[in-house]
């Protein structure tokens, strides 16, 4: 389970980074994104799009996104 | 939710998001970035630049970055 990642416990390292991911949204749907570490993509489930992180730079362009099945 | 797919430390909440931030680098220096939640900026200390997150979209362009003192 992943509930512990949602905590705001100030002693629980990771809150900072959680808010970083939560601050990002899909340019098309404005829904929150999920991070795929293996593929280095930011996933918009609502839009069925995966935005690439190329060389450490997130590319938040619909035209550059991969369509998910 | 799919976060569990990316976690390597089942006891360490926040690992998922931590690695997300760690995956991002400054386009100029390729050094890691820090996240300023209040200003909604990604900070490159090495380059003295702050990249804006506008409406949830990170803008990783040197020309758009704010110069830090």
N, CA and C atoms of all chains as a GROMACS GRO file, in nm:
protein
  414
    1UNK      N    1   0.085  -0.120   0.000
    1UNK     CA    2   0.000   0.000   0.000
    1UNK      C    3   0.088   0.125   0.000
    2UNK      N    4   0.030   0.231  -0.044
    2UNK     CA    5   0.112   0.351  -0.060
    2UNK      C    6   0.058   0.468   0.022
    3UNK      N    7  -0.032   0.443   0.111
    3UNK     CA    8  -0.092   0.554   0.185
    3UNK      C    9   0.011   0.640   0.257
    4UNK      N   10   0.118   0.576   0.301
    4UNK     CA   11   0.215   0.653   0.378
    4UNK      C   12   0.274   0.767   0.295
    5UNK      N   13   0.268   0.758   0.166
    5UNK     CA   14   0.323   0.865   0.084
    5UNK      C   15   0.238   0.991   0.088
    6UNK      N   16   0.116   0.977   0.135
    6UNK     CA   17   0.027   1.092   0.137
    6UNK      C   18   0.037   1.174   0.266
    7UNK      N   19   0.114   1.126   0.358
    7UNK     CA   20   0.121   1.194   0.487
    7UNK      C   21   0.186   1.331   0.472
    8UNK      N   22   0.158   1.413   0.570
    8UNK     CA   23   0.222   1.543   0.575
    8UNK      C   24   0.307   1.555   0.700
    9UNK      N   25   0.339   1.443   0.755
    9UNK     CA   26   0.426   1.436   0.872
    9UNK      C   27   0.555   1.512   0.845
   10UNK      N   28   0.580   1.618   0.920
   10UNK     CA   29   0.698   1.699   0.893
   10UNK      C   30   0.828   1.624   0.916
   11UNK      N   31   0.820   1.515   0.991
   11UNK     CA   32   0.941   1.438   1.015
   11UNK      C   33   0.961   1.330   0.910
   12UNK      N   34   0.865   1.316   0.823
   12UNK     CA   35   0.872   1.207   0.727
   12UNK      C   36   0.925   1.256   0.594
   13UNK      N   37   1.051   1.247   0.575
   13UNK     CA   38   1.113   1.297   0.452
   13UNK      C   39   1.036   1.251   0.331
   14UNK      N   40   1.027   1.338   0.232
   14UNK     CA   41   0.954   1.302   0.112
   14UNK      C   42   0.833   1.390   0.090
   15UNK      N   43   0.786   1.456   0.191
   15UNK     CA   44   0.673   1.546   0.175
   15UNK      C   45   0.704   1.654   0.071
   16UNK      N   46   0.822   1.706   0.081
   16UNK     CA   47   0.870   1.807  -0.011
   16UNK      C   48   0.854   1.762  -0.157
   17UNK      N   49   0.905   1.644  -0.185
   17UNK     CA   50   0.903   1.597  -0.322
   17UNK      C   51   0.763   1.557  -0.366
   18UNK      N   52   0.685   1.508  -0.272
   18UNK     CA   53   0.547   1.475  -0.306
   18UNK      C   54   0.477   1.598  -0.360
   19UNK      N   55   0.498   1.709  -0.291
   19UNK     CA   56   0.429   1.829  -0.336
   19UNK      C   57   0.481   1.873  -0.473
   20UNK      N   58   0.605   1.842  -0.501
   20UNK     CA   59   0.659   1.878  -0.631
   20UNK      C   60   0.583   1.805  -0.742
   21UNK      N   61   0.566   1.675  -0.725
   21UNK     CA   62   0.492   1.600  -0.827
   21UNK      C   63   0.346   1.644  -0.830
   22UNK      N   64   0.291   1.671  -0.714
   22UNK     CA   65   0.151   1.712  -0.709
   22UNK      C   66   0.129   1.847  -0.774
   23UNK      N   67   0.234   1.925  -0.785
   23UNK     CA   68   0.221   2.058  -0.845
   23UNK      C   69   0.211   2.051  -0.997
   24UNK      N   70   0.249   1.937  -1.053
   24UNK     CA   71   0.251   1.927  -1.199
   24UNK      C   72   0.120   1.868  -1.250
   25UNK      N   73   0.075   1.919  -1.363
   25UNK     CA   74  -0.049   1.869  -1.423
   25UNK      C   75  -0.028   1.846  -1.572
   26UNK      N   76  -0.118   1.769  -1.627
   26UNK     CA   77  -0.120   1.743  -1.770
   26UNK      C   78  -0.159   1.870  -1.844
   27UNK      N   79  -0.086   1.911  -1.945
   27UNK     CA   80  -0.120   2.032  -2.020
   27UNK      C   81  -0.255   2.020  -2.091
   28UNK      N   82  -0.297   1.899  -2.119
   28UNK     CA   83  -0.423   1.882  -2.191
   28UNK      C   84  -0.543   1.879  -2.097
   29UNK      N   85  -0.532   1.799  -1.992
   29UNK     CA   86  -0.648   1.780  -1.904
   29UNK      C   87  -0.638   1.859  -1.775
   30UNK      N   88  -0.519   1.905  -1.742
   30UNK     CA   89  -0.492   1.970  -1.614
   30UNK      C   90  -0.516   1.877  -1.496
   31UNK      N   91  -0.514   1.749  -1.522
   31UNK     CA   92  -0.522   1.650  -1.414
   31UNK      C   93  -0.380   1.618  -1.365
   32UNK      N   94  -0.370   1.568  -1.243
   32UNK     CA   95  -0.237   1.535  -1.189
   32UNK      C   96  -0.168   1.427  -1.271
   33UNK      N   97  -0.038   1.424  -1.259
   33UNK     CA   98   0.044   1.329  -1.333
   33UNK      C   99   0.102   1.223  -1.239
   34UNK      N  100   0.131   1.109  -1.296
   34UNK     CA  101   0.206   1.006  -1.224
   34UNK      C  102   0.344   0.995  -1.289
   35UNK      N  103   0.439   0.948  -1.211
   35UNK     CA  104   0.577   0.940  -1.258
   35UNK      C  105   0.614   0.795  -1.282
   36UNK      N  106   0.662   0.767  -1.401
   36UNK     CA  107   0.713   0.633  -1.434
   36UNK      C  108   0.865   0.642  -1.437
   37UNK      N  109   0.927   0.594  -1.331
   37UNK     CA  110   1.073   0.609  -1.318
   37UNK      C  111   1.147   0.525  -1.421
   38UNK      N  112   1.092   0.412  -1.455
   38UNK     CA  113   1.161   0.321  -1.545
   38UNK      C  114   1.167   0.379  -1.687
   39UNK      N  115   1.054   0.428  -1.732
   39UNK     CA  116   1.048   0.484  -1.866
   39UNK      C  117   1.088   0.632  -1.869
   40UNK      N  118   1.099   0.692  -1.753
   40UNK     CA  119   1.122   0.836  -1.745
   40UNK      C  120   1.013   0.911  -1.822
   41UNK      N  121   0.893   0.891  -1.772
   41UNK     CA  122   0.777   0.958  -1.830
   41UNK      C  123   0.686   1.010  -1.720
   42UNK      N  124   0.613   1.113  -1.755
   42UNK     CA  125   0.507   1.164  -1.668
   42UNK      C  126   0.375   1.125  -1.734
   43UNK      N  127   0.294   1.049  -1.658
   43UNK     CA  128   0.177   0.984  -1.715
   43UNK      C  129   0.051   1.063  -1.682
   44UNK      N  130  -0.026   1.093  -1.786
   44UNK     CA  131  -0.158   1.150  -1.768
   44UNK      C  132  -0.259   1.041  -1.801
   45UNK      N  133  -0.314   0.981  -1.697
   45UNK     CA  134  -0.408   0.871  -1.720
   45UNK      C  135  -0.534   0.922  -1.788
   46UNK      N  136  -0.578   1.038  -1.750
   46UNK     CA  137  -0.702   1.092  -1.806
   46UNK      C  138  -0.689   1.114  -1.957
   47UNK      N  139  -0.572   1.163  -1.998
   47UNK     CA  140  -0.551   1.193  -2.140
   47UNK      C  141  -0.491   1.075  -2.216
   48UNK      N  142  -0.453   0.969  -2.143
   48UNK     CA  143  -0.385   0.855  -2.205
   48UNK      C  144  -0.259   0.899  -2.277
   49UNK      N  145  -0.185   0.988  -2.212
   49UNK     CA  146  -0.062   1.040  -2.270
   49UNK      C  147   0.054   1.023  -2.172
   50UNK      N  148   0.173   1.004  -2.226
   50UNK     CA  149   0.294   0.996  -2.145
   50UNK      C  150   0.391   1.102  -2.196
   51UNK      N  151   0.423   1.196  -2.110
   51UNK     CA  152   0.515   1.303  -2.146
   51UNK      C  153   0.658   1.259  -2.114
   52UNK      N  154   0.749   1.272  -2.207
   52UNK     CA  155   0.885   1.222  -2.182
   52UNK      C  156   0.965   1.315  -2.092
   53UNK      N  157   1.058   1.254  -2.017
   53UNK     CA  158   1.162   1.330  -1.948
   53UNK      C  159   1.291   1.296  -2.022
   54UNK      N  160   1.338   1.391  -2.100
   54UNK     CA  161   1.452   1.366  -2.189
   54UNK      C  162   1.577   1.430  -2.130
   55UNK      N  163   1.670   1.345  -2.093
   55UNK     CA  164   1.794   1.396  -2.036
   55UNK      C  165   1.771   1.479  -1.911
   56UNK      N  166   1.666   1.444  -1.838
   56UNK     CA  167   1.636   1.514  -1.714
   56UNK      C  168   1.546   1.634  -1.732
   57UNK      N  169   1.503   1.660  -1.854
   57UNK     CA  170   1.417   1.774  -1.882
   57UNK      C  171   1.277   1.725  -1.917
   58UNK      N  172   1.177   1.756  -1.837
   58UNK     CA  173   1.042   1.715  -1.872
   58UNK      C  174   0.992   1.794  -1.993
   59UNK      N  175   0.937   1.723  -2.089
   59UNK     CA  176   0.887   1.784  -2.212
   59UNK      C  177   0.735   1.778  -2.207
   60UNK      N  178   0.676   1.890  -2.168
   60UNK     CA  179   0.532   1.892  -2.140
   60UNK      C  180   0.455   1.942  -2.261
   61UNK      N  181   0.476   1.878  -2.373
   61UNK     CA  182   0.410   1.917  -2.496
   61UNK      C  183   0.327   1.800  -2.547
   62UNK      N  184   0.202   1.828  -2.579
   62UNK     CA  185   0.112   1.723  -2.624
   62UNK      C  186   0.167   1.657  -2.750
   63UNK      N  187   0.225   1.737  -2.836
   63UNK     CA  188   0.278   1.682  -2.960
   63UNK      C  189   0.395   1.586  -2.937
   64UNK      N  190   0.461   1.600  -2.825
   64UNK     CA  191   0.576   1.514  -2.795
   64UNK      C  192   0.537   1.394  -2.711
   65UNK      N  193   0.414   1.390  -2.665
   65UNK     CA  194   0.372   1.284  -2.574
   65UNK      C  195   0.344   1.154  -2.650
   66UNK      N  196   0.363   1.046  -2.577
   66UNK     CA  197   0.335   0.914  -2.631
   66UNK      C  198   0.191   0.878  -2.595
   67UNK      N  199   0.119   0.825  -2.691
   67UNK     CA  200  -0.018   0.782  -2.664
   67UNK      C  201  -0.019   0.647  -2.597
   68UNK      N  202  -0.095   0.637  -2.490
   68UNK     CA  203  -0.106   0.511  -2.417
   68UNK      C  204  -0.230   0.437  -2.465
   69UNK      N  205  -0.219   0.306  -2.466
   69UNK     CA  206  -0.335   0.225  -2.506
   69UNK      C  207  -0.442   0.227  -2.397
   70UNK      N  208  -0.409   0.313  -0.847
   70UNK     CA  209  -0.279   0.378  -0.828
   70UNK      C  210  -0.168   0.283  -0.870
   71UNK      N  211  -0.064   0.338  -0.924
   71UNK     CA  212   0.044   0.252  -0.973
   71UNK      C  213   0.177   0.283  -0.906
   72UNK      N  214   0.175   0.364  -0.804
   72UNK     CA  215   0.301   0.408  -0.746
   72UNK      C  216   0.389   0.293  -0.699
   73UNK      N  217   0.323   0.187  -0.654
   73UNK     CA  218   0.402   0.078  -0.599
   73UNK      C  219   0.496   0.020  -0.703
   74UNK      N  220   0.468   0.040  -0.828
   74UNK     CA  221   0.554  -0.016  -0.931
   74UNK      C  222   0.693   0.046  -0.929
   75UNK      N  223   0.701   0.168  -0.879
   75UNK     CA  224   0.827   0.238  -0.888
   75UNK      C  225   0.903   0.243  -0.756
   76UNK      N  226   0.841   0.192  -0.653
   76UNK     CA  227   0.906   0.205  -0.522
   76UNK      C  228   1.004   0.091  -0.501
   77UNK      N  229   1.116   0.125  -0.447
   77UNK     CA  230   1.213   0.022  -0.414
   77UNK      C  231   1.222   0.002  -0.264
   78UNK      N  232   1.177   0.098  -0.190
   78UNK     CA  233   1.187   0.091  -0.045
   78UNK      C  234   1.045   0.089   0.011
   79UNK      N  235   0.992  -0.028   0.040
   79UNK     CA  236   0.852  -0.035   0.080
   79UNK      C  237   0.823   0.038   0.210
   80UNK      N  238   0.925   0.061   0.291
   80UNK     CA  239   0.902   0.130   0.418
   80UNK      C  240   0.928   0.279   0.408
   81UNK      N  241   0.981   0.324   0.298
   81UNK     CA  242   1.023   0.463   0.292
   81UNK      C  243   0.928   0.548   0.211
   82UNK      N  244   0.820   0.589   0.273
   82UNK     CA  245   0.724   0.673   0.202
   82UNK      C  246   0.794   0.791   0.138
   83UNK      N  247   0.756   0.824   0.017
   83UNK     CA  248   0.814   0.939  -0.049
   83UNK      C  249   0.925   0.902  -0.147
   84UNK      N  250   0.965   0.780  -0.146
   84UNK     CA  251   1.072   0.739  -0.238
   84UNK      C  252   1.031   0.767  -0.382
   85UNK      N  253   0.910   0.737  -0.412
   85UNK     CA  254   0.857   0.756  -0.546
   85UNK      C  255   0.878   0.900  -0.593
   86UNK      N  256   0.829   0.994  -0.514
   86UNK     CA  257   0.834   1.132  -0.557
   86UNK      C  258   0.975   1.189  -0.547
   87UNK      N  259   1.047   1.140  -0.450
   87UNK     CA  260   1.185   1.186  -0.437
   87UNK      C  261   1.260   1.158  -0.565
   88UNK      N  262   1.243   1.038  -0.614
   88UNK     CA  263   1.316   1.004  -0.736
   88UNK      C  264   1.268   1.085  -0.855
   89UNK      N  265   1.142   1.125  -0.849
   89UNK     CA  266   1.092   1.208  -0.958
   89UNK      C  267   1.169   1.339  -0.963
   90UNK      N  268   1.183   1.403  -0.849
   90UNK     CA  269   1.258   1.528  -0.849
   90UNK      C  270   1.404   1.503  -0.882
   91UNK      N  271   1.457   1.393  -0.835
   91UNK     CA  272   1.597   1.363  -0.862
   91UNK      C  273   1.622   1.337  -1.010
   92UNK      N  274   1.518   1.304  -1.083
   92UNK     CA  275   1.534   1.275  -1.225
   92UNK      C  276   1.546   1.402  -1.308
   93UNK      N  277   1.511   1.515  -1.249
   93UNK     CA  278   1.512   1.640  -1.324
   93UNK      C  279   1.644   1.714  -1.304
   94UNK      N  280   1.691   1.776  -1.410
   94UNK     CA  281   1.815   1.852  -1.402
   94UNK      C  282   1.797   1.989  -1.469
   95UNK      N  283   1.887   2.077  -1.436
   95UNK     CA  284   1.893   2.209  -1.497
   95UNK      C  285   1.937   2.195  -1.643
   96UNK      N  286   1.865   2.256  -1.735
   96UNK     CA  287   1.904   2.246  -1.877
   96UNK      C  288   2.040   2.310  -1.905
   97UNK      N  289   2.080   2.402  -1.821
   97UNK     CA  290   2.208   2.469  -1.845
   97UNK      C  291   2.325   2.391  -1.785
   98UNK      N  292   2.312   2.353  -1.661
   98UNK     CA  293   2.425   2.290  -1.591
   98UNK      C  294   2.412   2.138  -1.581
   99UNK      N  295   2.292   2.087  -1.605
   99UNK     CA  296   2.263   1.945  -1.584
   99UNK      C  297   2.281   1.902  -1.440
  100UNK      N  298   2.280   1.997  -1.350
  100UNK     CA  299   2.285   1.966  -1.207
  100UNK      C  300   2.141   1.946  -1.156
  101UNK      N  301   2.126   1.875  -1.044
  101UNK     CA  302   1.992   1.852  -0.989
  101UNK      C  303   1.924   1.983  -0.950
  102UNK      N  304   1.793   1.976  -0.945
  102UNK     CA  305   1.712   2.093  -0.912
  102UNK      C  306   1.651   2.078  -0.773
  103UNK      N  307   1.622   2.191  -0.713
  103UNK     CA  308   1.544   2.193  -0.590
  103UNK      C  309   1.408   2.255  -0.622
  104UNK      N  310   1.310   2.218  -0.540
  104UNK     CA  311   1.173   2.263  -0.565
  104UNK      C  312   1.135   2.367  -0.460
  105UNK      N  313   1.090   2.482  -0.507
  105UNK     CA  314   1.038   2.586  -0.418
  105UNK      C  315   0.886   2.586  -0.431
  106UNK      N  316   0.820   2.526  -0.332
  106UNK     CA  317   0.674   2.509  -0.341
  106UNK      C  318   0.602   2.643  -0.332
  107UNK      N  319   0.657   2.735  -0.258
  107UNK     CA  320   0.590   2.862  -0.237
  107UNK      C  321   0.588   2.943  -0.366
  108UNK      N  322   0.702   2.952  -0.430
  108UNK     CA  323   0.711   3.029  -0.554
  108UNK      C  324   0.674   2.946  -0.677
  109UNK      N  325   0.660   2.817  -0.659
  109UNK     CA  326   0.638   2.728  -0.773
  109UNK      C  327   0.750   2.745  -0.876
  110UNK      N  328   0.869   2.715  -0.827
  110UNK     CA  329   0.988   2.723  -0.913
  110UNK      C  330   1.076   2.602  -0.889
  111UNK      N  331   1.152   2.569  -0.991
  111UNK     CA  332   1.256   2.468  -0.980
  111UNK      C  333   1.389   2.543  -0.982
  112UNK      N  334   1.467   2.523  -0.877
  112UNK     CA  335   1.585   2.605  -0.853
  112UNK      C  336   1.711   2.531  -0.896
  113UNK      N  337   1.790   2.598  -0.979
  113UNK     CA  338   1.924   2.549  -1.011
  113UNK      C  339   2.022   2.638  -0.938
  114UNK      N  340   2.074   2.586  -0.827
  114UNK     CA  341   2.167   2.666  -0.748
  114UNK      C  342   2.296   2.692  -0.826
  115UNK      N  343   2.340   2.592  -0.898
  115UNK     CA  344   2.466   2.606  -0.971
  115UNK      C  345   2.456   2.716  -1.076
  116UNK      N  346   2.343   2.724  -1.143
  116UNK     CA  347   2.327   2.823  -1.250
  116UNK      C  348   2.266   2.954  -1.198
  117UNK      N  349   2.225   2.955  -1.070
  117UNK     CA  350   2.156   3.072  -1.015
  117UNK      C  351   2.033   3.108  -1.097
  118UNK      N  352   1.959   3.004  -1.133
  118UNK     CA  353   1.838   3.023  -1.212
  118UNK      C  354   1.721   2.954  -1.144
  119UNK      N  355   1.603   3.012  -1.162
  119UNK     CA  356   1.479   2.953  -1.112
  119UNK      C  357   1.385   2.936  -1.230
  120UNK      N  358   1.352   2.810  -1.259
  120UNK     CA  359   1.262   2.780  -1.369
  120UNK      C  360   1.118   2.780  -1.317
  121UNK      N  361   1.030   2.850  -1.385
  121UNK     CA  362   0.892   2.859  -1.334
  121UNK      C  363   0.811   2.734  -1.360
  122UNK      N  364   0.716   2.709  -1.270
  122UNK     CA  365   0.610   2.610  -1.293
  122UNK      C  366   0.484   2.693  -1.312
  123UNK      N  367   0.439   2.702  -1.435
  123UNK     CA  368   0.326   2.790  -1.469
  123UNK      C  369   0.201   2.707  -1.490
  124UNK      N  370   0.104   2.726  -1.403
  124UNK     CA  371  -0.020   2.652  -1.415
  124UNK      C  372   0.001   2.503  -1.410
  125UNK      N  373   0.104   2.462  -1.336
  125UNK     CA  374   0.132   2.320  -1.321
  125UNK      C  375   0.225   2.264  -1.427
  126UNK      N  376   0.271   2.349  -1.518
  126UNK     CA  377   0.359   2.303  -1.626
  126UNK      C  378   0.499   2.361  -1.602
  127UNK      N  379   0.597   2.274  -1.579
  127UNK     CA  380   0.733   2.325  -1.562
  127UNK      C  381   0.787   2.378  -1.695
  128UNK      N  382   0.844   2.497  -1.690
  128UNK     CA  383   0.898   2.561  -1.810
  128UNK      C  384   1.050   2.558  -1.798
  129UNK      N  385   1.110   2.460  -1.866
  129UNK     CA  386   1.252   2.434  -1.848
  129UNK      C  387   1.334   2.504  -1.956
  130UNK      N  388   1.313   2.632  -1.969
  130UNK     CA  389   1.383   2.710  -2.071
  130UNK      C  390   1.466   2.818  -2.002
  131UNK      N  391   1.591   2.824  -2.040
  131UNK     CA  392   1.681   2.920  -1.977
  131UNK      C  393   1.629   3.063  -1.998
  132UNK      N  394   1.574   3.089  -2.115
  132UNK     CA  395   1.523   3.223  -2.143
  132UNK      C  396   1.404   3.260  -2.054
  133UNK      N  397   1.336   3.161  -2.002
  133UNK     CA  398   1.220   3.188  -1.918
  133UNK      C  399   1.255   3.189  -1.770
  134UNK      N  400   1.377   3.151  -1.738
  134UNK     CA  401   1.416   3.138  -1.597
  134UNK      C  402   1.443   3.273  -1.534
  135UNK      N  403   1.420   3.277  -1.403
  135UNK     CA  404   1.449   3.396  -1.324
  135UNK      C  405   1.591   3.386  -1.271
  136UNK      N  406   1.664   3.495  -1.282
  136UNK     CA  407   1.802   3.496  -1.229
  136UNK      C  408   1.800   3.519  -1.078
  137UNK      N  409   1.870   3.435  -1.008
  137UNK     CA  410   1.879   3.448  -0.863
  137UNK      C  411   2.003   3.529  -0.828
  138UNK      N  412   1.991   3.603  -0.722
  138UNK     CA  413   2.106   3.684  -0.676
  138UNK      C  414   2.212   3.591  -0.614
   0.00000   0.00000   0.00000
